[in-house]
């Protein structure tokens, strides 16, 4: 697929433009957080419960102990991006490795790996994460690795299905006849052809990771030294009747982040598989 054709198809989608625009805004906020708010975002800087757009120095207001919500939102964007991307990478690596080996070799290997995958699928993800964080502590690295460890099963099944389809294609049979090793066939012949749908799924895992982190933060199981959107929602829930904006502002940020990632994922699906996109629009 030519890059220019893919880019043209991607940018022709309103969903792609909207989702990408929101993601760019979130990334920009994360990049300029230390420039606009160089101090610790978790320190108190003003009177508590200043409403948004009342004080120009604190455009999004302050929380129950006088912390600037705008500062926490911008610094929290870093947490959102880091957790989403790293957890997606961890999940993708695990899923691709298991799916590739399972789909390529089949038989007993496939059976064992799929039973292992099903074991993770039947465990409630959030319960597993809560247990993991409770045992190892609410450090950011524990949260990231935990989210990655519960998000790989869909990737494994997708890559397995792609490998089972591709391993009997003529170019793979020709590679076998040429004496290529299994590892080389997997890495250089099959995997590049299986990656497009995996890339789409990886983008969706980012959105799921953001929600998992927000859920843990809401329950008070996030790193206490790091600003987080989910943490702000959790801390604002006790004031939902009087100062609802404290929970609503980061809640809106989480919603927009997850929505934008899903819009980009849908646009990538249409751009990578234009025939599927035309069938969906025609149905």
Residue frames relative to the residue before (quaternion, step in Angstrom):
aa qw qx qy qz dx dy dz
X 1.0000 0.0000 0.0000 0.0000 0.00 0.00 0.00
X 0.3940 -0.7145 0.5252 0.2416 3.58 -0.81 0.98
X 0.5524 -0.6467 0.4206 0.3159 3.53 -1.02 0.87
X 0.6498 0.5273 -0.3251 0.4404 3.57 0.99 -0.80
X 0.6478 0.5084 -0.3213 0.4677 3.59 1.02 -0.76
X 0.6405 0.5148 -0.3209 0.4708 3.57 1.00 -0.82
X 0.6702 0.5019 -0.3027 0.4553 3.58 0.90 -0.93
X 0.6399 0.5225 -0.3280 0.4582 3.58 1.01 -0.79
X 0.6622 0.4893 -0.3093 0.4758 3.58 0.95 -0.83
X 0.6494 0.5258 -0.3215 0.4454 3.57 0.98 -0.83
X 0.7314 0.4372 -0.2415 0.4644 3.57 0.83 -0.99
X 0.5772 0.5783 -0.3858 0.4284 3.59 1.23 -0.19
X 0.6215 0.5441 -0.3311 0.4561 3.57 1.29 -0.22
X 0.4345 -0.6893 0.5097 0.2762 3.63 -0.75 0.96
X 0.6059 0.5606 -0.3528 0.4406 3.59 1.08 -0.68
X 0.6446 0.5247 -0.3192 0.4554 3.56 1.00 -0.83
X 0.6707 0.4992 -0.3012 0.4585 3.57 0.90 -0.93
X 0.6737 0.4907 -0.2969 0.4661 3.58 0.90 -0.92
X 0.6888 0.4849 -0.2875 0.4557 3.58 0.82 -0.98
X 0.6633 0.5018 -0.3034 0.4650 3.57 0.93 -0.89
X 0.6315 0.5430 -0.3324 0.4426 3.59 1.00 -0.80
X 0.6656 0.4890 -0.3052 0.4741 3.59 0.93 -0.88
X 0.6472 0.5153 -0.3222 0.4601 3.59 0.95 -0.84
X 0.6328 0.5251 -0.3280 0.4649 3.59 1.01 -0.81
X 0.6450 0.5150 -0.3231 0.4630 3.60 0.98 -0.79
X 0.6561 0.5019 -0.3155 0.4670 3.59 0.97 -0.83
X 0.6524 0.5042 -0.3090 0.4741 3.58 0.97 -0.86
X 0.6353 0.5270 -0.3258 0.4611 3.60 0.99 -0.82
X 0.6372 0.5214 -0.3226 0.4669 3.58 0.98 -0.85
X 0.6616 0.5062 -0.3062 0.4608 3.57 0.96 -0.84
X 0.6720 0.5158 -0.2977 0.4402 3.58 0.96 -0.87
X 0.7695 0.3587 -0.1817 0.4961 3.57 0.99 -0.84
X 0.3459 0.7653 -0.4874 0.2390 3.61 1.23 0.16
X 0.7188 0.4438 -0.2587 0.4684 3.59 0.83 -0.95
X 0.6056 0.5493 -0.3541 0.4541 3.59 1.20 -0.43
X 0.7471 0.3925 -0.2117 0.4929 3.57 0.84 -1.00
X 0.7914 0.1252 -0.0489 0.5963 3.57 1.09 -0.73
X 0.0653 -0.8588 0.5075 0.0250 3.60 0.37 1.23
X 0.6231 0.5487 -0.3476 0.4358 3.60 1.17 -0.41
X 0.6836 -0.4548 0.3710 0.4338 3.54 -1.33 0.18
X 0.3777 -0.7584 0.4771 0.2335 3.63 -0.56 1.06
X 0.6652 0.5167 -0.3030 0.4458 3.59 1.22 -0.35
X 0.5612 0.5844 -0.4125 0.4163 3.60 1.20 0.17
X 0.5197 -0.6275 0.4817 0.3226 3.57 -1.18 0.56
X 0.0877 -0.8309 0.5495 0.0019 3.58 -0.84 1.00
X 0.8038 0.1194 -0.0431 0.5812 3.61 1.18 -0.31
X 0.7177 -0.3895 0.3281 0.4749 3.53 -1.31 -0.19
X 0.5297 -0.6455 0.4389 0.3318 3.61 -1.05 0.62
X 0.8689 0.1741 -0.1302 0.4446 3.50 -1.37 0.54
X 0.2311 0.7184 -0.6007 0.2640 3.55 0.77 1.12
X 0.4012 -0.7453 0.4804 0.2296 3.57 -0.68 1.05
X 0.6272 -0.5424 0.3932 0.3972 3.62 -1.15 0.48
X 0.8508 0.1816 -0.1662 0.4642 3.53 -1.25 0.75
X 0.5036 0.6192 -0.4428 0.4085 3.59 1.19 0.47
X 0.7761 0.1818 -0.0694 0.5998 3.57 1.00 -0.91
X 0.4287 -0.7302 0.4715 0.2462 3.58 -0.61 1.15
X 0.6253 0.5466 -0.3442 0.4380 3.59 1.11 -0.56
X 0.7664 0.1937 -0.1055 0.6034 3.56 1.24 -0.46
X 0.1529 -0.8706 0.4578 0.0956 3.59 0.53 1.20
X 0.7459 0.3436 -0.2184 0.5271 3.61 1.08 -0.57
X 0.6060 -0.5930 0.3384 0.4081 3.56 1.27 0.28
X 0.4065 -0.6733 0.5506 0.2798 3.52 -1.36 -0.24
X 0.4949 -0.6670 0.4707 0.2978 3.55 -1.22 0.44
X 0.8055 -0.3330 0.2031 0.4461 3.57 -1.30 -0.23
X 0.7661 0.2975 -0.1928 0.5361 3.62 1.14 -0.43
X 0.6592 -0.5789 0.2937 0.3795 3.56 1.17 0.56
X 0.4397 0.6724 -0.4835 0.3475 3.61 1.11 0.47
X 0.5077 -0.6644 0.4633 0.2935 3.55 -1.03 0.84
X 0.3806 -0.7471 0.4983 0.2207 3.59 -0.59 1.13
X 0.6194 0.5429 -0.3526 0.4441 3.61 1.01 -0.73
X 0.6469 0.5108 -0.3199 0.4673 3.59 0.98 -0.82
X 0.6794 0.4780 -0.2952 0.4720 3.57 0.92 -0.87
X 0.6237 0.5342 -0.3434 0.4556 3.60 1.07 -0.66
X 0.6953 0.4700 -0.2874 0.4617 3.59 0.88 -0.92
X 0.6774 0.4486 -0.2965 0.5019 3.59 0.95 -0.79
X 0.6280 0.5402 -0.3291 0.4534 3.58 1.11 -0.65
X 0.5528 0.6003 -0.3917 0.4250 3.58 1.20 -0.48
X 0.6017 0.5520 -0.3540 0.4560 3.57 1.11 -0.65
X 0.6465 0.5162 -0.3125 0.4668 3.54 0.98 -0.89
X 0.6477 0.5321 -0.3107 0.4483 3.56 0.95 -0.92
X 0.6888 0.4779 -0.2815 0.4668 3.58 0.84 -0.99
X 0.6767 0.5061 -0.3033 0.4404 3.58 0.84 -0.98
X 0.6863 0.4733 -0.2932 0.4679 3.57 0.83 -0.95
X 0.6595 0.5229 -0.3165 0.4377 3.59 0.89 -0.90
X 0.7180 0.4521 -0.2602 0.4609 3.58 0.80 -1.01
X 0.7032 0.4673 -0.2904 0.4504 3.59 0.76 -0.99
X 0.6496 0.5061 -0.3245 0.4654 3.59 0.96 -0.81
X 0.6406 0.5172 -0.3244 0.4658 3.58 1.04 -0.75
X 0.6409 0.5159 -0.3217 0.4686 3.59 1.01 -0.79
X 0.6482 0.5136 -0.3155 0.4653 3.59 0.93 -0.90
X 0.6799 0.4865 -0.2889 0.4663 3.58 0.86 -0.98
X 0.6599 0.5163 -0.3126 0.4475 3.59 0.98 -0.84
X 0.6448 0.5169 -0.3270 0.4584 3.59 0.95 -0.83
X 0.6704 0.4852 -0.3020 0.4732 3.59 0.87 -0.94
X 0.6950 0.4965 -0.2781 0.4395 3.57 0.83 -1.00
X 0.6636 0.4980 -0.3088 0.4651 3.58 0.96 -0.86
X 0.6487 0.5170 -0.3282 0.4518 3.60 0.92 -0.83
X 0.7030 0.4503 -0.2739 0.4775 3.58 0.81 -0.99
X 0.6751 0.5037 -0.2980 0.4492 3.59 0.90 -0.88
X 0.6544 0.5195 -0.3152 0.4500 3.58 0.99 -0.83
X 0.6787 0.4758 -0.2932 0.4766 3.59 0.85 -0.94
X 0.6622 0.5175 -0.3053 0.4478 3.58 0.93 -0.90
X 0.7224 0.4497 -0.2547 0.4593 3.57 0.82 -0.98
X 0.6690 0.5160 -0.3085 0.4369 3.58 1.03 -0.74
X 0.7778 0.3594 -0.1906 0.4791 3.58 0.81 -0.96
X 0.2046 -0.8137 0.5233 0.1491 3.61 1.06 -0.63
X 0.6942 0.5202 -0.3184 0.3822 3.56 -1.23 -0.52
X 0.8404 -0.1237 0.1212 0.5135 3.54 -1.03 -0.87
X 0.6186 0.5448 -0.3424 0.4508 3.59 1.02 -0.77
X 0.6583 0.5044 -0.2949 0.4747 3.55 0.93 -0.95
X 0.6612 0.5216 -0.3083 0.4425 3.57 0.90 -0.91
X 0.6778 0.4905 -0.2952 0.4614 3.59 0.88 -0.90
X 0.6926 0.4798 -0.2857 0.4566 3.58 0.88 -0.94
X 0.6593 0.4940 -0.3187 0.4687 3.60 1.01 -0.68
X 0.6118 0.5124 -0.3616 0.4821 3.61 1.09 -0.57
X 0.6229 0.5286 -0.3270 0.4750 3.57 1.07 -0.73
X 0.6435 0.5162 -0.3105 0.4723 3.57 1.02 -0.82
X 0.6602 0.5097 -0.3057 0.4593 3.57 0.95 -0.87
X 0.5798 0.5806 -0.3727 0.4334 3.57 1.13 -0.63
X 0.6865 0.4580 -0.2753 0.4931 3.57 0.98 -0.83
X 0.6423 0.5438 -0.3312 0.4266 3.58 1.07 -0.65
X 0.6985 0.4732 -0.2893 0.4521 3.59 1.01 -0.68
X 0.5932 0.5351 -0.3751 0.4702 3.61 1.25 -0.22
X 0.4498 -0.6755 0.5007 0.3012 3.65 -0.74 0.93
X 0.4831 -0.7230 0.4112 0.2734 3.56 -0.58 1.18
X 0.6916 0.4819 -0.2960 0.4492 3.57 0.82 -0.96
X 0.6225 0.5308 -0.3373 0.4658 3.59 1.04 -0.74
X 0.6434 0.5169 -0.3139 0.4694 3.58 0.99 -0.85
X 0.6590 0.5090 -0.3076 0.4604 3.58 0.96 -0.87
X 0.6410 0.5232 -0.3227 0.4596 3.57 0.95 -0.87
X 0.6572 0.5035 -0.3064 0.4697 3.58 0.96 -0.86
X 0.6526 0.5268 -0.3106 0.4474 3.57 0.96 -0.89
X 0.6896 0.4692 -0.2765 0.4774 3.56 0.89 -0.96
X 0.6285 0.5395 -0.3357 0.4487 3.59 1.05 -0.69
X 0.6891 0.4743 -0.2764 0.4731 3.58 1.05 -0.76
X 0.8115 0.2995 -0.1257 0.4858 3.58 0.77 -1.07
X 0.5779 -0.6017 0.3757 0.4036 3.59 1.25 -0.06
X 0.5229 -0.6811 0.4273 0.2831 3.59 -1.13 0.65
X 0.2295 0.7757 -0.5527 0.2003 3.59 0.86 0.91
X 0.6296 -0.5821 0.3598 0.3679 3.55 -1.10 0.70
X 0.6543 0.5128 -0.3261 0.4502 3.61 0.98 -0.77
X 0.6203 0.5275 -0.3413 0.4695 3.59 1.08 -0.66
X 0.6452 0.5196 -0.3136 0.4640 3.57 0.99 -0.87
X 0.6737 0.5022 -0.3004 0.4514 3.59 0.86 -0.95
X 0.6980 0.4559 -0.2801 0.4760 3.59 0.79 -0.97
X 0.6229 0.5420 -0.3399 0.4503 3.57 1.06 -0.68
X 0.6610 0.4911 -0.3075 0.4768 3.58 0.92 -0.89
X 0.6507 0.5138 -0.3184 0.4596 3.58 0.97 -0.80
X 0.6831 0.5098 -0.2880 0.4364 3.57 1.02 -0.79
X 0.7130 0.3982 -0.2740 0.5079 3.63 1.19 -0.26
X 0.6816 0.5285 -0.2699 0.4282 3.59 1.26 -0.16
X 0.5667 0.6630 -0.3573 0.3341 3.59 1.25 -0.05
X 0.5289 0.6892 -0.4082 0.2804 3.61 1.13 -0.48
X 0.6469 0.5129 -0.3258 0.4608 3.58 0.98 -0.77
X 0.6325 0.5247 -0.3240 0.4687 3.56 1.04 -0.78
X 0.6418 0.5308 -0.3282 0.4456 3.59 0.94 -0.85
X 0.6862 0.4772 -0.2903 0.4660 3.60 0.88 -0.89
X 0.6388 0.5226 -0.3295 0.4586 3.58 1.02 -0.75
X 0.6898 0.4679 -0.2825 0.4748 3.59 0.83 -0.99
X 0.6041 0.5517 -0.3525 0.4544 3.60 1.03 -0.71
X 0.6697 0.4963 -0.3014 0.4629 3.58 0.88 -0.93
X 0.6473 0.5121 -0.3180 0.4665 3.59 0.99 -0.81
X 0.6715 0.4972 -0.3010 0.4596 3.59 0.91 -0.88
X 0.6471 0.5176 -0.3296 0.4524 3.59 0.97 -0.78
X 0.6552 0.4919 -0.3052 0.4854 3.58 1.14 -0.61
X 0.7488 0.4490 -0.2237 0.4332 3.55 0.85 -1.02
X 0.6139 0.6110 -0.3645 0.3420 3.61 1.03 -0.67
X 0.7051 0.4250 -0.2695 0.4996 3.60 1.21 -0.32
X 0.4271 0.6940 -0.4707 0.3382 3.58 1.25 0.25
X 0.6725 -0.5402 0.3339 0.3801 3.54 -1.22 0.57
X 0.6661 0.5106 -0.3323 0.4304 3.61 0.90 -0.82
X 0.6345 0.5022 -0.3350 0.4827 3.61 1.13 -0.54
X 0.6405 0.5118 -0.3216 0.4737 3.58 0.99 -0.81
X 0.6348 0.5190 -0.3262 0.4705 3.57 1.06 -0.74
X 0.6372 0.5203 -0.3271 0.4651 3.59 1.03 -0.75
X 0.6258 0.5206 -0.3354 0.4742 3.59 1.05 -0.74
X 0.6671 0.5099 -0.2992 0.4532 3.55 0.93 -0.93
X 0.6651 0.5002 -0.2970 0.4683 3.57 1.14 -0.62
X 0.5571 -0.6545 0.3648 0.3580 3.58 1.28 0.01
X 0.3527 0.7400 -0.5028 0.2741 3.59 1.18 0.37
X 0.5005 -0.6525 0.4805 0.3046 3.57 -1.08 0.73
X 0.6570 -0.5129 0.3700 0.4103 3.56 -1.24 0.42
X 0.6505 0.5307 -0.3204 0.4388 3.57 0.93 -0.90
X 0.6751 0.4843 -0.2998 0.4688 3.57 0.95 -0.85
X 0.6263 0.5263 -0.3398 0.4640 3.60 1.01 -0.74
X 0.6576 0.5104 -0.3092 0.4598 3.57 0.94 -0.91
X 0.7521 0.4406 -0.2271 0.4343 3.56 0.76 -1.10
X 0.8113 0.3122 -0.1466 0.4721 3.59 0.85 -0.90
X 0.7450 0.3994 -0.2296 0.4824 3.61 1.11 -0.48
X 0.7897 0.3309 -0.1751 0.4861 3.59 0.72 -1.05
X 0.6719 0.5477 -0.3194 0.3828 3.58 0.76 -1.03
X 0.6544 0.5054 -0.3536 0.4373 3.67 0.81 -0.78
X 0.6816 0.4757 -0.2883 0.4754 3.59 1.08 -0.65
X 0.6774 0.4749 -0.2873 0.4828 3.59 1.23 -0.40
X 0.5423 0.6874 -0.3748 0.3048 3.58 1.22 -0.31
X 0.5960 0.6045 -0.4039 0.3408 3.69 0.82 -0.75
X 0.7099 0.4057 -0.2992 0.4919 3.66 0.73 -0.82
X 0.6043 0.5568 -0.3591 0.4425 3.59 1.13 -0.56
X 0.6178 0.5405 -0.3377 0.4606 3.58 1.07 -0.73
X 0.6348 0.5240 -0.3246 0.4660 3.57 0.99 -0.84
X 0.6813 0.4816 -0.2925 0.4672 3.58 0.86 -0.94
X 0.6145 0.5520 -0.3485 0.4429 3.59 1.04 -0.73
X 0.6370 0.5193 -0.3311 0.4635 3.59 1.03 -0.74
X 0.6592 0.4967 -0.3084 0.4729 3.59 1.04 -0.70
X 0.5925 0.5616 -0.3623 0.4498 3.59 1.13 -0.60
X 0.5698 0.5884 -0.3796 0.4301 3.59 1.12 -0.64
X 0.6757 0.4955 -0.2897 0.4626 3.57 0.90 -0.95
X 0.6497 0.5083 -0.3138 0.4701 3.57 0.99 -0.83
X 0.6354 0.5359 -0.3281 0.4488 3.58 1.03 -0.78
X 0.6189 0.5373 -0.3374 0.4631 3.58 1.04 -0.77
X 0.6689 0.4946 -0.2981 0.4681 3.59 0.95 -0.85
X 0.6319 0.5248 -0.3378 0.4595 3.60 0.99 -0.78
X 0.6642 0.4972 -0.3061 0.4668 3.58 0.91 -0.91
X 0.6430 0.5189 -0.3226 0.4617 3.57 0.98 -0.83
X 0.6441 0.5242 -0.3199 0.4560 3.58 1.01 -0.79
X 0.6622 0.4926 -0.3059 0.4747 3.58 0.94 -0.87
X 0.6554 0.5082 -0.3102 0.4647 3.57 0.98 -0.86
X 0.6215 0.5497 -0.3305 0.4498 3.56 1.03 -0.82
X 0.7086 0.4386 -0.2430 0.4965 3.58 1.10 -0.75
X 0.5391 -0.6481 0.3893 0.3712 3.58 1.29 0.07
X 0.5545 0.6242 -0.3759 0.4021 3.58 1.21 0.46
X 0.4830 0.6439 -0.4530 0.3834 3.57 1.13 0.60
X 0.6697 -0.4796 0.3731 0.4270 3.56 -1.29 0.19
X 0.3765 -0.7696 0.4628 0.2274 3.65 -0.49 1.10
X 0.6620 0.5181 -0.3079 0.4455 3.59 1.21 -0.33
X 0.7050 0.4409 -0.2433 0.4994 3.59 1.27 -0.11
X 0.4414 -0.6737 0.5277 0.2698 3.57 -1.00 0.89
X 0.0303 0.8021 -0.5906 0.0833 3.55 -0.91 0.95
X 0.5300 -0.6310 0.4612 0.3291 3.56 -1.04 0.77
X 0.6617 0.5076 -0.3078 0.4579 3.57 0.92 -0.86
X 0.6196 0.5368 -0.3372 0.4629 3.56 1.05 -0.73
X 0.6543 0.5127 -0.3110 0.4608 3.58 0.96 -0.84
X 0.6191 0.5228 -0.3370 0.4795 3.59 1.05 -0.73
X 0.6716 0.5104 -0.2970 0.4475 3.57 0.90 -0.93
X 0.6861 0.4749 -0.2868 0.4706 3.57 0.96 -0.84
X 0.6919 0.4901 -0.2804 0.4500 3.58 1.13 -0.57
X 0.5176 0.6775 -0.4186 0.3127 3.58 1.18 -0.31
X 0.6305 0.5397 -0.3482 0.4359 3.62 1.10 -0.55
X 0.7279 0.3790 -0.2261 0.5247 3.58 1.26 -0.37
X 0.2728 0.8179 -0.4790 0.1649 3.56 1.25 0.35
X 0.6595 0.5156 -0.3160 0.4465 3.62 1.10 -0.57
X 0.7841 0.3377 -0.1664 0.4933 3.58 0.97 -0.79
X 0.8021 0.0968 -0.0252 0.5887 3.60 0.96 -0.85
X 0.0405 -0.8711 0.4894 -0.0032 3.53 0.71 1.15
X 0.5556 0.6362 -0.3889 0.3678 3.59 1.17 -0.52
X 0.5679 0.6146 -0.3892 0.3850 3.62 1.12 -0.61
X 0.7252 0.3712 -0.2244 0.5347 3.58 1.05 -0.74
X 0.6460 0.5649 -0.3281 0.3949 3.59 1.04 -0.75
X 0.6446 0.5417 -0.3370 0.4214 3.62 0.93 -0.83
X 0.7182 0.3888 -0.2780 0.5057 3.67 0.71 -0.86
X 0.5876 0.5667 -0.3747 0.4395 3.59 1.11 -0.56
X 0.6402 0.5070 -0.3135 0.4845 3.56 1.05 -0.79
X 0.6328 0.5345 -0.3294 0.4532 3.59 1.02 -0.77
X 0.6477 0.5076 -0.3122 0.4748 3.58 0.97 -0.85
X 0.6542 0.5195 -0.3150 0.4504 3.57 0.92 -0.91
X 0.6796 0.4838 -0.2949 0.4660 3.60 0.90 -0.91
X 0.6373 0.5317 -0.3355 0.4455 3.60 0.99 -0.78
X 0.6903 0.4657 -0.2799 0.4778 3.57 0.85 -0.96
X 0.6483 0.5201 -0.3205 0.4543 3.59 0.95 -0.84
X 0.6697 0.5061 -0.3108 0.4458 3.59 0.89 -0.89
X 0.6410 0.5160 -0.3268 0.4648 3.59 1.00 -0.79
X 0.6654 0.4913 -0.3050 0.4720 3.59 0.98 -0.79
X 0.6218 0.5247 -0.3425 0.4699 3.59 1.05 -0.68
X 0.6497 0.4985 -0.3106 0.4826 3.57 0.98 -0.82
X 0.6346 0.5329 -0.3294 0.4525 3.59 1.00 -0.77
X 0.6526 0.4999 -0.3098 0.4778 3.58 0.97 -0.84
X 0.6631 0.5016 -0.3073 0.4629 3.58 0.97 -0.85
X 0.6272 0.5235 -0.3360 0.4687 3.59 1.04 -0.71
X 0.6156 0.5461 -0.3409 0.4545 3.57 1.04 -0.77
X 0.6858 0.4780 -0.2815 0.4712 3.58 0.88 -0.94
X 0.6824 0.4922 -0.2969 0.4515 3.59 0.98 -0.83
X 0.6991 0.4586 -0.2701 0.4775 3.59 1.01 -0.77
X 0.7785 0.1520 -0.0830 0.6033 3.58 1.18 -0.57
X 0.1285 -0.8495 0.5065 0.0727 3.61 0.42 1.19
X 0.6071 0.5572 -0.3707 0.4283 3.62 1.06 -0.62
X 0.6465 0.5127 -0.3135 0.4700 3.57 1.02 -0.84
X 0.6459 0.5259 -0.3195 0.4519 3.55 1.03 -0.79
X 0.6512 0.5038 -0.3208 0.4682 3.60 1.00 -0.78
X 0.6445 0.5186 -0.3320 0.4532 3.59 0.99 -0.78
X 0.6584 0.5116 -0.3130 0.4547 3.57 1.00 -0.84
X 0.6853 0.4774 -0.2923 0.4658 3.59 0.97 -0.79
X 0.6869 0.4873 -0.2868 0.4566 3.56 1.15 -0.55
X 0.6219 0.5628 -0.3445 0.4217 3.57 1.23 -0.39
